[in-house]
Amino acid sequence: MDVVILGIASLIGLYMAANIGANDLANAMGTSVGSGAITLKQAVVISIIGNTLGAVLAGGHVTNTISKGIIDPALLAGDPNKLLLGMFAALISAGICVHAATILGLPVSTTHAIVGAVVGFGVLSVGVDAVTWSKVISIATSWVISPGAGAFIAGGMYYFAEKKIMTVKDPIGASERYAPVMIFLIFLVLILSLIFKGLKNLHIDIGFFSTVLLTIPCAAAFGGLGRWWVRWQARTEFRPRPEQVEYSPVDRLFAQLQILTACYIAFAHGANDVANAIGPLAAIFSVVKTKTVALSVDVPYWMLFTGGIAVGGGLLAFGTRVMDTIGRDITEITPIRGFCSQFGAATTILICSRLGFPVSTTHVLVGSVVGVGIMRGMGALDLRILKNIALSWIVTLPFTILLSMGLYGLFTWVLL
């Protein structure tokens, strides 16, 4: 019987992981694919490699039984079967929600989906008062903080790039002039993001300001190479890819920078978001094997490895609709616009994470794309698409709460 339970749990966990790839990772890769910086096949390869490395190397091999601290697992210690059925209900509910959004091409937060699902079964299993509603409220407020901050930073970056580089008489010369500063900022943000977000589960005990001081020389070295790199790229004859034939040399330069940010996003995604599927799965394995409720459980390497691959596979299987929404439908994306969106999102996530604000990668990235679109004029945005996206964000939590409650109630009625 235990083998059957573990087999079913593994299939559901992989289903959730694939949905994370098809939606969460798809929107992260959407600007790179939409701008022509990378192809869909390249995005899938980068995603599978980056996600797997991020999950295995920095995904955290010990996870809380119930992620995000929404419910204290000790409240379920007297009846491990309730936790077992609750995790089944949570995984299925979150998976269905994200899958439905993916079919509609709507980017939603998989973290919000799993949080809502945990709240749903928690209300029935341990009561309304046992739910840490302050955390739920703080997550809900990120609907405003995340896209707003992303739009402000990405929009500002695009405004600077357009005024100082794209619309001047000599954009190549301007690129050479501003390249050192821009590349310095890029590497500063990416390295700090990698340390504080991508590698946070490794518990690197280095203070923020010490890390910044150590990172600045490294970023400055890359910035110092920027002028030479831009001059070589802009003035060297090379055959562009079909997607980039109509792009200017400057746009092709920004396409190269997008590849760098795409690799970072894939790694950080594997380090942080694979746990949305693997955490509940690990909790189920722990309950089945020990017949008890542990406050934290060990996550084996094979589970992290499999989850990382499943996320990348989900992107390949049915992630194109969400990528089209992010990369084409909200506003037209070129390499410079896509780069500004990704840079704005990475910077926003870094700042908000250090300030302790709960933000969603999905919401930040959508806001960043909108911010770039606003700088081009409101007519450049598809407001109908934005209205549908906003509605899907609002619906995610209540939908997963109610669905999880229904499934948990059904499971307990049939099996307990």
C-alpha positions in Angstrom: 0.0 0.0 0.0 2.9 2.4 0.9 4.4 1.8 -2.6 1.1 2.7 -4.2 0.8 5.9 -2.2 4.4 7.0 -2.9 3.9 6.2 -6.6 0.7 8.3 -6.8 2.4 11.1 -4.8 5.4 11.1 -7.2 3.2 11.4 -10.3 1.3 14.3 -8.7 4.5 16.0 -7.6 5.9 15.7 -11.2 2.6 17.0 -12.5 2.9 20.1 -10.3 6.6 20.5 -11.2 5.7 20.4 -14.9 3.0 23.1 -14.4 5.6 25.3 -12.6 7.8 25.0 -15.7 4.9 25.6 -18.1 3.8 28.8 -16.3 6.3 30.2 -13.8 9.4 29.4 -15.8 7.7 30.2 -19.1 7.0 33.7 -18.1 10.6 34.1 -16.9 11.9 33.0 -20.3 9.1 34.7 -22.3 10.9 38.0 -22.9 14.1 36.3 -24.1 12.2 34.1 -26.5 9.8 36.8 -27.6 12.7 39.2 -28.4 14.5 36.6 -30.5 17.5 36.5 -28.1 17.1 32.8 -27.8 14.9 30.2 -29.5 12.4 28.0 -27.7 14.7 25.0 -27.9 17.5 27.0 -26.4 15.2 28.2 -23.7 14.3 24.6 -22.8 18.0 23.5 -22.8 18.9 26.5 -20.6 15.9 25.8 -18.3 16.6 22.1 -17.8 20.3 22.6 -17.1 19.8 25.7 -15.0 16.8 24.4 -13.1 18.5 21.1 -12.3 21.7 22.7 -11.1 19.8 25.3 -9.1 17.7 22.6 -7.4 20.5 20.2 -6.7 23.2 22.7 -5.7 21.2 25.4 -4.0 17.7 24.0 -3.6 18.0 23.2 0.0 18.1 19.6 1.2 16.0 20.3 4.3 12.5 21.8 3.9 9.7 22.7 6.3 7.0 20.2 6.4 4.5 22.9 5.5 6.2 25.6 3.4 5.8 29.3 3.9 4.9 28.9 7.6 1.1 29.1 6.9 0.3 26.3 9.4 2.3 24.9 12.3 2.8 21.2 11.4 2.9 20.3 15.1 -0.9 20.8 15.2 -1.2 17.7 13.0 1.2 15.6 15.0 -1.6 13.6 16.5 -2.9 12.4 13.1 -0.2 12.1 10.4 -2.9 10.9 7.9 -4.4 14.4 7.9 -1.1 15.9 6.8 -0.7 13.2 4.2 -4.2 13.8 2.7 -3.7 17.6 3.0 -0.5 17.5 1.0 -2.2 15.4 -1.7 -5.1 18.0 -1.8 -2.6 20.9 -1.9 -0.5 19.5 -4.7 -3.6 18.6 -6.8 -5.3 21.9 -6.2 -2.3 24.0 -7.0 -1.5 21.9 -10.1 -5.0 22.3 -11.4 -5.0 26.0 -10.9 -1.7 26.6 -12.6 -2.6 24.2 -15.4 -5.8 26.0 -16.1 -4.0 29.4 -16.1 -1.4 27.9 -18.5 -4.0 26.7 -20.9 -5.5 30.3 -21.0 -2.0 31.7 -21.4 -2.1 33.6 -18.1 1.0 34.0 -16.0 0.2 33.3 -12.3 2.2 32.8 -9.1 2.8 29.1 -8.3 3.8 30.1 -4.8 0.4 31.8 -4.3 -1.3 28.7 -5.7 0.4 26.4 -3.2 -0.1 28.8 -0.3 -3.8 29.0 -1.1 -4.0 25.2 -1.3 -2.3 24.8 2.1 -4.7 27.3 3.7 -7.6 25.4 2.2 -6.8 22.0 3.8 -5.5 23.8 7.0 -8.9 25.4 7.6 -10.6 22.0 7.6 -7.9 20.0 9.4 -6.9 22.3 12.2 -9.3 25.2 12.1 -9.4 28.8 10.8 -7.6 30.2 13.9 -4.6 27.9 13.2 -3.8 29.6 9.9 -1.3 32.4 10.1 -3.4 34.9 8.3 -0.8 37.7 8.7 1.4 35.8 6.3 -1.5 35.3 3.9 -2.3 39.0 4.0 1.4 39.9 3.4 1.5 37.7 0.4 -1.7 39.2 -1.0 -0.3 42.7 -0.6 2.6 41.7 -2.9 0.0 41.9 -5.8 0.5 45.6 -5.6 4.1 45.9 -4.4 5.6 43.4 -6.9 4.4 44.7 -10.3 4.6 48.4 -9.1 8.2 48.1 -8.1 9.1 46.1 -11.2 7.4 48.6 -13.5 9.2 51.6 -11.9 12.7 50.1 -12.2 12.3 48.5 -15.6 10.6 51.6 -17.0 13.3 53.8 -15.7 16.0 51.6 -17.2 14.3 51.6 -20.6 13.9 55.4 -20.5 17.6 55.8 -19.8 18.5 53.4 -22.6 16.2 55.0 -25.1 17.3 58.6 -24.4 21.0 57.9 -24.1 21.5 55.1 -26.6 18.7 54.2 -29.0 17.6 57.7 -30.2 21.0 59.5 -30.4 22.8 60.1 -33.7 25.5 57.5 -33.0 23.9 54.6 -31.0 27.0 52.4 -31.4 29.2 55.1 -30.0 26.8 55.7 -27.2 26.7 52.0 -26.4 30.5 52.0 -26.1 30.3 55.0 -23.8 27.7 53.7 -21.5 28.5 50.0 -21.7 30.9 49.9 -18.7 28.3 51.4 -16.4 25.5 49.2 -17.6 27.5 46.0 -17.6 28.8 46.9 -14.1 25.2 47.3 -12.8 24.1 44.1 -14.6 26.8 41.9 -13.0 26.4 43.6 -9.6 22.7 42.8 -9.5 23.1 39.3 -10.9 25.9 38.3 -8.6 24.1 39.7 -5.5 20.9 38.0 -6.6 22.7 34.7 -7.1 24.2 35.0 -3.6 21.1 36.2 -1.7 18.3 34.5 -3.6 19.8 31.8 -5.8 22.1 30.5 -3.1 20.0 31.5 0.0 19.4 27.8 0.8 23.1 27.3 1.3 23.0 29.7 4.3 26.1 31.6 3.2 26.9 33.6 6.4 28.1 36.8 4.9 26.7 40.2 5.7 25.0 42.3 3.1 27.4 45.2 3.0 30.4 42.8 3.1 29.0 40.9 0.2 28.5 44.1 -1.7 32.1 45.2 -1.1 33.3 41.8 -2.3 31.1 41.9 -5.3 31.9 45.4 -6.6 35.5 44.6 -7.8 34.2 41.6 -9.7 31.4 43.6 -11.3 33.8 46.5 -12.0 36.2 44.1 -13.8 33.3 43.0 -16.1 32.4 46.6 -16.6 35.9 47.4 -17.6 35.7 44.9 -20.4 32.4 46.3 -21.5 33.8 49.0 -23.9 36.0 46.5 -25.7 33.2 43.9 -25.8 30.7 46.3 -27.2 33.1 47.7 -29.8 34.0 44.2 -30.9 30.4 43.0 -31.1 29.2 46.1 -32.9 31.9 46.4 -35.5 32.6 42.7 -36.2 30.7 41.2 -39.2 28.8 38.2 -38.2 25.7 36.4 -39.5 22.7 37.1 -37.3 20.1 34.5 -36.5 16.9 34.7 -38.7 15.0 36.2 -35.7 17.6 39.0 -35.5 18.1 39.9 -39.1 16.1 43.2 -38.8 17.7 44.1 -35.5 20.4 46.8 -35.2 23.9 46.1 -33.9 22.9 47.6 -30.6 19.8 45.4 -30.3 22.0 42.4 -31.0 24.2 43.4 -28.1 21.3 43.5 -25.7 20.3 40.1 -27.0 23.6 38.8 -25.8 22.9 40.3 -22.4 19.5 38.6 -22.3 21.1 35.2 -22.6 23.1 36.0 -19.5 20.0 37.0 -17.5 18.1 33.9 -18.8 20.8 31.6 -17.4 20.6 33.4 -14.0 16.8 33.2 -14.0 16.9 29.4 -14.7 19.3 28.7 -11.9 17.5 30.9 -9.4 14.2 29.4 -10.4 15.5 25.9 -9.7 17.0 27.0 -6.4 13.7 28.5 -5.1 10.6 27.4 -7.0 11.2 23.7 -7.5 10.4 23.4 -3.8 6.8 24.4 -4.5 6.3 20.9 -5.9 9.1 19.0 -4.1 8.4 20.3 -0.6 4.9 18.8 -0.3 6.1 15.6 -2.0 8.9 15.2 0.5 6.4 15.7 3.3 4.3 12.9 1.9 7.3 10.6 1.7 8.3 11.4 5.3 4.8 10.6 6.7 4.6 7.3 4.8 8.0 6.2 5.9 8.0 7.4 9.5 4.2 7.4 10.3 4.9 10.7 12.2 4.7 14.4 11.5 8.2 16.1 11.4 8.7 19.8 11.6 11.2 19.5 8.7 12.1 16.8 6.4 15.2 15.8 4.3 14.9 16.2 0.6 16.9 13.6 -1.3 19.1 14.5 -4.3 17.1 12.4 -6.7 14.0 14.3 -5.8 15.6 17.7 -6.4 17.2 16.4 -9.6 13.9 14.9 -10.9 12.0 18.0 -10.0 14.4 20.3 -11.9 14.1 18.2 -15.0 10.3 18.0 -14.7 10.1 21.8 -14.6 12.2 22.2 -17.7 10.1 19.5 -19.4 6.9 21.3 -18.5 8.2 24.4 -20.3 8.8 22.3 -23.5 5.5 20.5 -23.2 3.0 23.3 -22.8 4.8 26.5 -21.9 4.5 28.4 -25.3 1.2 30.1 -24.5 2.5 31.8 -21.4 5.7 32.7 -23.2 3.6 34.3 -26.0 1.7 36.3 -23.4 4.8 37.7 -21.8 7.0 38.0 -24.9 4.5 39.2 -27.5 0.9 39.9 -26.3 1.3 42.5 -23.5 3.6 44.7 -25.6 6.1 44.1 -28.5 9.4 42.9 -27.1 12.8 43.7 -28.7 16.1 42.7 -27.1 16.6 46.1 -25.4 13.0 46.0 -24.0 13.4 42.4 -22.9 16.7 43.2 -21.3 15.2 46.2 -19.4 12.3 44.0 -18.2 14.6 41.2 -17.0 17.1 43.6 -15.4 14.2 45.5 -13.7 12.7 42.2 -12.4 16.0 40.9 -11.1 16.8 44.2 -9.3 13.3 44.5 -7.8 13.4 40.9 -6.5 16.9 41.5 -5.0 15.8 44.8 -3.2 12.5 43.4 -2.0 14.1 40.2 -0.7 16.6 42.1 1.3 13.9 44.4 2.7 11.8 41.4 3.7 8.9 42.1 1.3 7.2 39.0 0.0 7.2 39.3 -3.8 6.2 37.0 -6.6 8.7 36.5 -9.5 5.8 36.3 -11.9 4.2 39.5 -10.7 7.4 41.4 -10.8 8.2 40.3 -14.3 4.8 41.2 -15.6 5.0 44.6 -13.9 8.5 45.1 -15.5 7.1 44.3 -19.0 4.2 46.7 -18.4 6.7 49.4 -17.1 8.6 49.2 -20.4 5.3 49.4 -22.3 4.2 52.5 -20.4 7.4 54.2 -21.4 6.5 53.6 -25.0 3.0 54.9 -24.5 -0.2 53.3 -23.2 -1.2 52.5 -26.8 1.7 50.0 -26.8 0.0 47.9 -24.2 -2.8 45.4 -24.7 -5.1 46.4 -21.8 -7.4 43.4 -22.4 -4.6 41.0 -21.7 -3.6 42.9 -18.6 -7.1 42.9 -17.3 -7.2 39.1 -17.7 -3.9 38.7 -16.0 -4.9 40.9 -13.0 -8.1 38.9 -12.7 -6.2 35.6 -12.6 -4.0 36.9 -9.8 -7.0 37.9 -7.7 -8.7 34.5 -8.3 -5.6 32.3 -7.6 -5.8 32.3 -3.7 -9.6 31.9 -3.3 -9.7 29.3 -6.1 -7.0 27.1 -4.6 -8.4 27.5 -1.1 -11.9 26.4 -2.0 -10.6 23.6 -4.3 -8.2 22.3 -1.7 -11.0 22.3 1.0 -13.2 20.4 -1.4 -10.6 17.8 -2.2 -9.5 17.4 1.4 -13.0 17.0 2.6 -13.6 14.3 -0.1 -10.4 12.5 0.8 -11.1 12.4 4.5 -14.7 11.3 3.9 -13.7 8.4 1.7 -10.5 7.3 3.3 -10.7 8.2 7.0 
